[in-house]
Amino acid sequence: MSRSLRIASVVLLGVILVGSRQAAASTLIIGSASGPGLDSPFGFRDYSETTGPNDIVQQLYSGTSFGTNPIEITALTFFIDSTSWRGHMFYTNESLYLSTSPATVGAPGTTLAVNRGTDFTQVYSGTRTVGFEGFPGDYFLDDCTDCTNTQLTFAITPFLYDPTQGDLMMEVRQASAVSDTDHITFQAGSDPAVALVDNFGGLFGGEVETQPGYGLRTQFTFDPVTQTVPEPGSLVLLGVGVLTVGRRGRTKSPSSTR
């Protein structure tokens, strides 16, 4: 292999390695577990059976909580409030969205559309039946899929988030939710980095109730991203360049060497 080809090959390998992502997943919990219990958006019980696409809750998270490097979010976890009555069985049907928001935790928009950024993306949609810690001896326990759960986790389509570009917005569209008890509440974080933007948007007459200052305590599972992976087209062009350099090194006329 000629010297020119060896140098070009090393450059290509370096580009590939620099553009790789770290393999180890990390977790981050936003919101200390000392706020009030919240039953929105997952824990409410709709007695009127009229849930639909307008049952929307948005929540903002401060970008500063995530640091300054891009991350790829792969899962979201919400915790059951240990001080409240807890349901034995919980049925939930929702869609989750993530976005880099043009609004901020300190000044959330008073309409849903204002808080959605250009990267607004659906990351989960599905129906779940989950059992939580309940009351021993209750006949409902026989129906639980897992009656020792204390949290609700959603494995989502990976979402690339750069915290330097703005605060993170999560939107939950709840189609239906039913529990065996009247109260299933989730932990609300008192951390000011958490803000509930829209409480029951549409469930009770379509009102938008902005409540900055608290929201669901949330755990993010994510993969740190060291650098954007080069696009396949860029690698192809670089590969062509490597071959061209190598070919020129092999076909160079001896008479030109002094």
Buried (B, 14 or more C-beta within 10 A) or exposed (E): EBEBBEBBBEBBEEEEEEBEBEEEEEEBBBBBBEBEBBBBBBBBBBEEEEBEEBBBBBBBBBBEBBEEEBBBBBBBBBBBBEEBBBBBBBBBBBBBBBBBBBBBBEEBBEEBEEBBBEBBBBBBBEEBBBBBBBBEEBEBBEEBEEBEBEBBBBEBEBBBBBBEBBBBBBBBBBBBBBBBBEBBBBBBBBBEBBBBBBBBBBBEEEEBBBBBBBBBBBBBBBBBBBEEBBEEEEBEEBEEEBEEBBEEBEEEEEEEEE
